[in-house]
Amino acid sequence: MNDNRIVYIDNIKVFLTGLVVAHHSAQAYGPTGGIWVVNDPFKADWLKNFFFINASYMMGLYFFISGYFMVFSIKKKSNAVFLNERFKRLGVPLLFFTLFIFLPFNYYNAESNNNILSFFIDSYLHKPPVATGHLWFVALLLVFSIIYIIFFHKRFISIAEKTGPLPVRYILVFTVALTLLCAAIRFKYPIDVWRTWLIPVEPAHLPQYFLLFLAGTFFNHANWLNQLAGKQSLSFFGFAVFIYLTQRYLPYKITNYLITESLVESVMCIGISMGILSFFKSVGNKTNTLISKISANAYGIYLLHLFIVIFLQYGLINLSINANIKFISVTIAGILLSVLLSITIRHNKYIRQII
């Protein structure tokens, strides 16, 4: 068994992967706020809150975990070997899906008169994240990895050697910094506005993703993950729940302020993430064959699930079924089929080296 495996973190990864599938499954049945190819006539209004809560922490926690585990890999390799493996694991799927999956899919659906090269350039530059789809996460993770190894790795090792236990004030300062950065960037780039800055990005959430990624790497260096106390995490989680419930009843003039929006989301991000980490550490620190199999295929599930979900959504679109039933059905079937497909293709040793 890999010595770097941490059972409860693996279980969180399984949870987040399932949540990503659920999030995309819900896109056809709720107010997406973005781009989605399937628009089912049956809707479930509660999914608006589902999207809001997920957006507040889901991908940020994903980046935190990715940064945390990445440090284990760096410690055993030279920078050149690490970056080579990073390009293979992240860059190869990114290029393959972008050029051979998303490009023909989007070109066919757009019924464009342009040649396919012109269509690709236009969609990549002007219609992000259509060109890369959900692999914007993979592209961003690759860029973050390069930035980290160049600018932060040696510095974090040096700082961590002098750092003691994790004080609460650090978490509070981090939350304030995250709030201010998000509020500042949202003056120009509101939520759900995308830009191509070499890769497709949503600037509104960029500070959260990058800072959580860096936090994950530093938590590894400073051994802070083992120092997260249950009572401490519960306090932050409780405050996040309080903030979420409170903002629902505040006047629109207040909630519409960018600083309010950023504060609510940042508090929820930190509080929910700490709550999940603490909860799984307490009650989710064990596994079984099924969970281990899903964990081993988590990356494959993330890469493969999108088109399975879209296929299932199209299959149900003409059926007069309650949106909640459709959502649950697509989610469960999407997870199961993605797991099976990932297991199947990973029988190939070359594919298994990448995903």
Beta strands, then each sheet from edge to edge (+ up, - down):
strand 1: 195-196
strand 2: 200-201
sheet 1: 1+ 2-
end
